[in-house]
Amino acid sequence: MSVATPMYELPKQVKMPSAVQLPGCMYKMEPLNRFSSKDLAPSYYGSTCASAALIQGSSADVAALEVRQETVLQRLRDLKLQLDKLQSSKFSSLSPSKNSSTAIGAAAQSSPLKPSVGEKQAIVLKVMAAVTDHLRELGSLQFHDTEQTGTVHDLVISANPNRPPYFLVLLRKLLKDAGYPVYSVDHLHSSVHHVDESIRGCFSDKPLGDRNKHNLAFTVHWKDVEAPNLMVNPLRQTVISGEANITRYVSRLFPLSSSYNYEATGTFSSIAETDNLLDQLAAQAASKNNKERQGALRQLNGRLGKTSWLVNNECGIADVFLWSVLKQGGLNVGAPANVDKWYKKVDAMAKLEINMLNSQNDPHSKSSSQSNTPVQTQKKSVNKESPASCKNEFVDRNGLEKYLKSLSISYQVQDHEEVFTVDALMRNVREMPGLHMKNLFLKDKKKNLYLLSARHNTEVKLNEIGKQLGIKDLRFGDEAILYSTLGVKQGCVTAFALLNDHSHQVKFLLDSEAFNDCHPFVNFHPMSNAATLGVAPKDLKKFLNATGHEPSLLTF
């Protein structure tokens, strides 16, 4: 067997050491947490040996503040322990179980550390005084810092114009009375095409003052949102959603001694009671189910039959919020006696702000703010106006079609002979797809106005509808009032005429089937009974949102 010999040999290019030392670090770099010879690591990881010297020399104020903070927190922890002990002893003495009552009594009698009643009261007063001092100190520090920096506490609220957050209007007034002037302004988002000026006027100062001279600022964005939301600092805070939660946030801006800052001044039971009213009862009152709404009104009426206000027999944040909910849904109309009395009291508190809803943009009351003419006298003058005098103030069929196009709403339309009955209408439009609606102009005992739209074949019983909505004596409205408010004549009543109701005098009652997307179109007269025009259910919602008329849905 032959031994292989190398073809050629190459000299060694690298001399390898006999032992290889592996590095302990891949690479080195400058510390990123050091800036201007100051070690910033303690702010993240706590004090270290390397940074102790730097902290002593350059951050004495910060170190002193940390010591002060720790002292305050430790004292608060001690006070909490004392309160817990007192609370447990109170509950055990007030509600002992049957089986252990004898043992507890014996243990209490044999205990040499049992404090007397006077000692317990002294301890409670001492703890309460200490807690009050700490809260006052923390509050003064916070407001002192705000005044030093000159910053404005800006609250940006996105709200749907169909459900204006009226509670902000009253809270703004109450904050001003408490010594915190509020700068108020509103803006229109691109998702909303129109908001009535009478509503916008309630949420914006006129004229606008100097923003920097205010502690607080309310900025309302009229936007197509399902529920209002609040943003204060987008860098450090998530969105606060829902009217109840926004109300809670604003309540904390009141002084610590104010009844509207219910979490600072209330007891455990009153705080829980207020939260229950803000969450459960308010949600029930705002429900689309009429039985739920009527149940909420009954609860309110029963509660207000015992006390003048909802909690602690004084006006508080729950009164402000539920007043706003009732105003949004129109539940004050035909409300029970106790609710009606309470509602008028809260309404009077906000009268200087809310009365713009009834006076602005009213063509028949240009000098209403300068006169003391009763409301009934103004209504009579409206009724006496001839159609000719109002002719130029209302939108006709051509104006309606232009308005729908401006909202990017597509529609179908069919001309036919003038019709005055449902039977005559159906003979002319039987080939036209979609729901065909009949419309009734109504009023109640208090002369509130309603427009009812239901399917053409629905049997409408006004008494049953009145009971369902809590409306007394619902009947047909006069033709003169019909024309002065909606700009159409008898036989031409239509949901599209709400476009002419600039002052929102008419409440819209709608068959819930009209919002069912399974129907391709919902058809109404286009301001004239010589044609029929239909839009998709989603576009009907868009139209009503643009005019500011949120319908009360009925089920037949």
Buried (B, 14 or more C-beta within 10 A) or exposed (E): EEEEEEEEEEEEEEEEEEEEEEEEEEEEEEEEEBEEEBBBBBEEEEBEEEBEEBBEEBBEEEBEEEEEEEEEEEBBEEBEEBBEEBEEBEEEEEEBEEEEEEEEEEEEEEEEEEEEEEEBEEBBEEBEEBBEEBEEEEBEEEEEEBEEEEEBBBBBBBBBBBBBBBBBBBBBBBBEEBEBBBBBEBEBBEEBBBBBEBBBBBBBBEEEEEEEEBBBBBBBBBBBBEBBBBBEEEEEEEEBBBBBBBBBEBBEBBBBEBBBBBBBBBEEEBBEBBBEBBBEBBBBBBBEEBEBBBBBBEBBBEBBEEEEBBBBEEBBBBBBBBBBBBBBBBBBBBBBEBBBEBBEEBBEBBEEBBBBBBBBBBEEBEEBEEEEEEEEEBBEEBEEBEEEEBEEEBBBBEBBBEBBEEBEBEBBBEEBEEBEEEEEBBEBBEEBEBBBBBBBBBBBEEEBBBBBBBBBEBEBEBEEBBBBBBBEEBEEBEBBBBBBBBBBBBBBBBBBBBBBBBBBBBBBBBBBBBBEEEBEBBBBBBBBBBBBBBBBBEBBBBBBBBBBBBBBBBEB
